[in-house]
Structure formats: structure tokens, C-alpha cells
Amino acid sequence: MSPSSQGTALVTGASSGIGATYADHLARRGHDLILVARNQDRLEELAARLRAETGVAVEVFPADLANPADVARVEGRLRGDAAITLLVNNAGLGPQGPALGSDIGYQDTMIAVNVTAVNRLAIAATDAFVAKGAGTIINIASVVALIPELFSATYVGTKAFVLALTQSLNAEVVKAGVTGVRYQAVLPGLTRTEIFDRVGKSFDDLDPKMVMEVGEMVAAALAGLDQGELVTIPSLPDPADFAAVNTARYALGPNLSRDHAADRYKAG
Ligand SMILES: NC(=O)c1ccc[n+]([C@@H]2O[C@H](COP(=O)([O-])OP(=O)(O)OC[C@H]3O[C@@H](n4cnc5c(N)ncnc54)[C@H](OP(=O)(O)O)[C@@H]3O)[C@@H](O)[C@H]2O)c1
């Protein structure tokens, strides 16, 4: 792989939807690419198109991120390949329906891909990027992390994990005085991809006013990255609304851990 001036971006879930769209946009920004997903044929097809259209180097890296051995191979690549400057931690599964009465085996797979793999890859990339003092990690969460009551419980839990992981890792590297390592949590709303087709549902059954085209979503998320955002919510008109959430959260801070219970909880 010839080194590009932007370095190499490793994109998980690059065979369709948001991941494939990131791959396209990043290639046009001059990144070489490592494309990770299970469907090798689709990755090869995308890789061939992007090589032809943009001239960047594209490697296909088939892996099942529900499989610990495959996750370890991707981690090894992140730790060992100094050309990698960007991780897009995107691969994920949507819910089959409400968590109540759902297939617990499917939930386990969702947690393996949406949480365990995301965590392992984010930590591997953080270690590698901190060691060289540079690198960017984009974690794809979801707006449901902010409004858990609106969607399927276990999926929401996985996305709340991704948001909290990103905020906390960022705080850790800032506290450690590391500069040059950046994080972004992207919180898409409904975005037209294959995510619902895979669980027998369709975006066509939803209010079209709530569904963004995937190209617009990824372009907005990259604009948020360029603007230095830690958290990007592509459809949110007024950033002050999210800033207010954070102000309220931080105001809780001094009272969340004290040496005595609050008066209302004192017996008698
Ligand atoms: N679309 C939305 O409305 C929406 C909203 C908020 C957040 N998100 C998040 O966006 C991310 C991408 O989803 P999408 O909407 O683009 O859906 P998608 O079109 O279904 O794409 C999912 C990607 O993840 C990969 N993937 C699934 N299971 C995998 C596994 N076990 N190992 C490796 N790769 C796996 C798929 O590739 P293979 O099948 O080839 O493995 C595919 O490339 C997910 O994390 C999702 O939660 C989506």
C-alpha cells in the first residue's frame, strides 16, 4: 500500500450504508483505506470502484466482528500499522424489534458487534495513536443514546455505550495531556441504509421527514469533524440545544457523589 498524505483510514462495516459512504468520502479526501466487514465480494467491488475513481490504495480486510478472533486480527492491524491515522468504528446491527420477548442470541450478537468490538477497536486505536501523538477515532453512535425511551432497549444501550465511551476516552487523553488524538461520536437519526432491511423492516414505512439520505448524513458528520466537534448530531438545527444538555449534566457533577445520602432518603 503506498502511503497517502492523509494516512490510512480503517473503516468497519464498509460493505454498505454509512460505512461504505464514509469510505467513498474519505477516499475523495485522499485517505488510503482498509475496508472491514464480512461480505468480501461487496468490499472488493467498492475497493475496485474507489481505486479507479480516486487513485487511493484500498485494502479489503474481511472480518466478522462478532467473532473474537477476527476482532483480534483487526486490533492487531490497528496496533501494528503506523500508516493508520483514522478509525471509523461503524459496523453495527439494528434491533429486530422491541427488546421485550426478543431473541436473546441476536441481542448477544448485537452487543458483541456494537459494544465489544467497538470498545476493543477504540482502545487499540487509542493506544496506537497516543504512542505516536496523532490520530482520529470516529465512533458511530445514534441519537437514541440521548432519548432511550424512543427505541428498542438493548440497541439503545449499545449506542449509549458508544457515546459515553467516546466522551470518556476523550476526557482521559485530555487529562493525560495528550494532544493530537481526536475523538468524534456521530449520532445519526434515521438514515436510509440497509439496517432495517436486514431485520425485515423498511424505511419506506417511516415518516420521510425523519429519514436522511446517507450521503448527506456522512457529509454533515465530516463537516462536524472538520469543525472540531466531539459529538455531532447531523440533523440538530441549533447546537445550543445539545450544549444545554451538557450544561445541565455538568451542574449535577458536584452532587453525584457525596459522603451522605440526600435528606429525602434519610430514614425517620
Ligand atoms: N441507518 C440508521 O438509521 C442509523 C442510525 C443511527 C446509527 N446507525 C448506526 O450506523 C452504523 C452503520 O449502520 P448502517 O445504517 O450503515 O447499516 P447497514 O447498511 O446495515 O450496514 C451495516 C454494516 O455493518 C457490517 N456488519 C454487520 N455485522 C457485522 C459483523 N458481524 N462483522 C463485521 N461487520 C458487520 C455490515 O457488513 P457485512 O454484512 O458485510 O458484515 C455493514 O457493512 C451502525 O452502527 C448503526 O447502528 C444507523
The ligand as an SDF file (V2000), in Angstrom:
LIG
                    3D

 48 52  0  0  0  0  0  0  0  0999 V2000
  -29.2320    3.7320    9.4850 N   0  0  0  0  0  0  0  0  0  0  0  0
  -29.6450    4.3590   10.5950 C   0  0  0  0  0  0  0  0  0  0  0  0
  -30.7910    4.8300   10.6930 O   0  0  0  0  0  0  0  0  0  0  0  0
  -28.6850    4.5080   11.7480 C   0  0  0  0  0  0  0  0  0  0  0  0
  -28.9650    5.4680   12.7260 C   0  0  0  0  0  0  0  0  0  0  0  0
  -28.0970    5.6140   13.7840 C   0  0  0  0  0  0  0  0  0  0  0  0
  -26.9640    4.8330   13.8640 C   0  0  0  0  0  0  0  0  0  0  0  0
  -26.7140    3.8960   12.9130 N   0  0  0  0  0  0  0  0  0  0  0  0
  -25.5030    3.0790   13.0460 C   0  0  0  0  0  0  0  0  0  0  0  0
  -24.7270    3.1820   11.8840 O   0  0  0  0  0  0  0  0  0  0  0  0
  -23.8790    2.0390   11.7750 C   0  0  0  0  0  0  0  0  0  0  0  0
  -23.9110    1.5300   10.3370 C   0  0  0  0  0  0  0  0  0  0  0  0
  -25.2010    1.0540   10.0460 O   0  0  0  0  0  0  0  0  0  0  0  0
  -25.9120    1.2820    8.6340 P   0  0  0  0  0  0  0  0  0  0  0  0
  -27.1350    2.0600    8.9080 O   0  0  0  0  0  0  0  0  0  0  0  0
  -24.9580    1.7500    7.6360 O   0  0  0  0  0  0  0  0  0  0  0  0
  -26.4190   -0.2040    8.3420 O   0  0  0  0  0  0  0  0  0  0  0  0
  -26.0770   -1.2720    7.2100 P   0  0  0  0  0  0  0  0  0  0  0  0
  -26.2760   -0.6880    5.8540 O   0  0  0  0  0  0  0  0  0  0  0  0
  -26.8450   -2.4810    7.5890 O   0  0  0  0  0  0  0  0  0  0  0  0
  -24.5110   -1.5270    7.3980 O   0  0  0  0  0  0  0  0  0  0  0  0
  -24.0270   -2.2570    8.5000 C   0  0  0  0  0  0  0  0  0  0  0  0
  -22.5770   -2.5920    8.2380 C   0  0  0  0  0  0  0  0  0  0  0  0
  -22.0710   -3.3120    9.3690 O   0  0  0  0  0  0  0  0  0  0  0  0
  -21.4720   -4.5140    8.9070 C   0  0  0  0  0  0  0  0  0  0  0  0
  -21.6090   -5.5870    9.8690 N   0  0  0  0  0  0  0  0  0  0  0  0
  -22.7520   -6.0810   10.4180 C   0  0  0  0  0  0  0  0  0  0  0  0
  -22.4670   -7.1380   11.2060 N   0  0  0  0  0  0  0  0  0  0  0  0
  -21.1150   -7.3120   11.1320 C   0  0  0  0  0  0  0  0  0  0  0  0
  -20.2210   -8.2490   11.7020 C   0  0  0  0  0  0  0  0  0  0  0  0
  -20.6580   -9.2540   12.4870 N   0  0  0  0  0  0  0  0  0  0  0  0
  -18.9060   -8.1450   11.4170 N   0  0  0  0  0  0  0  0  0  0  0  0
  -18.4650   -7.1540   10.5920 C   0  0  0  0  0  0  0  0  0  0  0  0
  -19.2590   -6.2420   10.0320 N   0  0  0  0  0  0  0  0  0  0  0  0
  -20.5800   -6.3310   10.2990 C   0  0  0  0  0  0  0  0  0  0  0  0
  -22.1960   -4.8570    7.6020 C   0  0  0  0  0  0  0  0  0  0  0  0
  -21.3590   -5.6130    6.7380 O   0  0  0  0  0  0  0  0  0  0  0  0
  -21.4300   -7.1980    6.4630 P   0  0  0  0  0  0  0  0  0  0  0  0
  -22.8520   -7.6310    6.4610 O   0  0  0  0  0  0  0  0  0  0  0  0
  -20.7200   -7.3250    5.1300 O   0  0  0  0  0  0  0  0  0  0  0  0
  -20.6160   -7.8080    7.5600 O   0  0  0  0  0  0  0  0  0  0  0  0
  -22.3960   -3.4690    7.0140 C   0  0  0  0  0  0  0  0  0  0  0  0
  -21.2290   -3.0840    6.3180 O   0  0  0  0  0  0  0  0  0  0  0  0
  -24.3780    1.0360   12.8120 C   0  0  0  0  0  0  0  0  0  0  0  0
  -23.5120    1.0720   13.9320 O   0  0  0  0  0  0  0  0  0  0  0  0
  -25.7470    1.5840   13.1860 C   0  0  0  0  0  0  0  0  0  0  0  0
  -26.1200    1.2300   14.4970 O   0  0  0  0  0  0  0  0  0  0  0  0
  -27.5420    3.7170   11.8400 C   0  0  0  0  0  0  0  0  0  0  0  0
  1  2  1  0
  2  3  2  0
  2  4  1  0
  4  5  1  0
  4 48  2  0
  5  6  2  0
  6  7  1  0
  7  8  2  0
  8  9  1  0
  8 48  1  0
  9 10  1  0
  9 46  1  0
 10 11  1  0
 11 12  1  0
 11 44  1  0
 12 13  1  0
 13 14  1  0
 14 15  2  0
 14 16  1  0
 14 17  1  0
 17 18  1  0
 18 19  2  0
 18 20  1  0
 18 21  1  0
 21 22  1  0
 22 23  1  0
 23 24  1  0
 23 42  1  0
 24 25  1  0
 25 26  1  0
 25 36  1  0
 26 27  1  0
 26 35  1  0
 27 28  2  0
 28 29  1  0
 29 30  1  0
 29 35  2  0
 30 31  1  0
 30 32  2  0
 32 33  1  0
 33 34  2  0
 34 35  1  0
 36 37  1  0
 36 42  1  0
 37 38  1  0
 38 39  2  0
 38 40  1  0
 38 41  1  0
 42 43  1  0
 44 45  1  0
 44 46  1  0
 46 47  1  0
M  CHG  2   8   1  16  -1
M  END
$$$$
